[in-house]
Amino acid sequence: MRAVEPVPTDGSPQAAARLAELAAAALDGEGPAVLPTGPGEPPPASDLLAPVDDDVAAIVTTTGSTGDAKAVLLPASALRASADATSRRIGPPGRWLLALPAHHVAGLQVLLRSAHAGRPAAAMDLREGFRPDAFAALTGEAGAAYTSLVPTQLVRLLDAGGDVLDALRSFTAVLLGGAAADVALFERARAAGVPLVTTYGMSETCGGCVYDGRPLDGVTVDLEPDGRIVLGGATVAAGYRGAVSEADRAAFTGDGFRTNDLGAWSPDGRLAVLGRADDVIVTGGENVAPATVERALLAQDGVREACVVGVPDPEWGARVVAAVVGDGLDGEALRAAVAPGLGRAAPRAVTVLDALPLRGIGKPDRAALRTYLDDSLGGSLRGSDRT
């Protein structure tokens, strides 16, 4: 059995460097397994610090998208398989730039992949948040070949243009994951010359394991009859630690992990992720996938971000509502523009915000947005019979 060492991080390069050193030692079997914690998080509960199997190198916590966060056991063998498969897909081993929180799986993977290449990662100072100018400056200083971003960061870098965009173009590959992004953003980045690679995965698969819709070497993707995605192979975690539900434990099936995401195969054999099963909105007896409505909104001029949720309604069960981010937008005009093509899935209201509420490494906080929109729109929605 192996000891577990909590490793606090605060967004500083120094904390990231310490985590990288301890995680690399754990990967080589020369130290305790690491349990990174984020800024302001309390010390881990005692049950998370009990010894683990010798092969476990790290314990990471999920962002709690569907409930309480869970602690995931990541074997050294799975982390190595992920690093090797990533290198085979995107290019030779090289230095990585860390622009994500180090305690999340995507940030930890940046540190480990750079260590795997024999070059310490260059880490941004994130204590004051992500700044495009700081990203560009560090890119030039570090000579990094790879980085990982979430969509909100990519949007800000593209909007900055100039030297920032030049820095983004200089990478061998820019991995984009952590949250759903729209086709328009992909096209915009690639048209600007950004070597973008879209990724899909989660803490339970050591981060991204499907790149540009195709599984990495050693990774399998299966779809259940209802469209549920099942990921399998060498990068799957060893399970959860601590108190989790029986349903959560049952998600691990041998060498597979049954996700809560819905998917479909595109005509060219790529995996298209349609959204989370528990995000589906049931309105008037019909199922509405938020991603479908979000794509329609994002196709409208000036819309940079969109998030769709269902707010409670006594007659319909839920009403479809949306929040968008962009300059000079009119919510009612957007609603009218997308309604003809969406039918019953059309949003009942579209609210323009300065920013979407976020959680984790940049995923929209649907629960917080649902509460906000229910409070701000609920009365007017429930007072109308318009569909």
Salt bridges, closest charged atoms under 4 A:
GLU5 OE2 - ARG18 NH2 3.17
GLU41 OE2 - HIS103 NE2 3.69
ASP84 OD1 - HIS116 NE2 2.82
ASP125 OD2 - ARG127 NH2 2.57
ASP133 OD2 - ARG131 NH2 2.93
ASP159 OD1 - ARG188 NH2 2.76
ASP159 OD2 - ARG304 NE 3.82
ASP166 OD1 - ARG169 NH1 2.77
ASP212 OD1 - ARG190 NH2 3.13
ASP217 OD2 - ARG88 NE 3.22
GLU224 OE1 - ARG258 NE 2.81
ASP226 OD2 - ARG228 NH2 3.94
ASP261 OD1 - ARG276 NH1 3.36
ASP268 OD2 - ARG270 NE 3.07
ASP278 OD1 - ARG276 NE 3.58
ASP279 OD2 - ARG366 NE 3.33
GLU286 OE2 - ARG344 NH1 3.70
GLU294 OE2 - ARG366 NH1 3.06
ASP313 OD1 - ARG319 NE 3.28
ASP327 OD2 - ARG304 NH1 3.19
GLU332 OE2 - ARG335 NE 3.37
ASP374 OD1 - ARG382 NH1 3.28
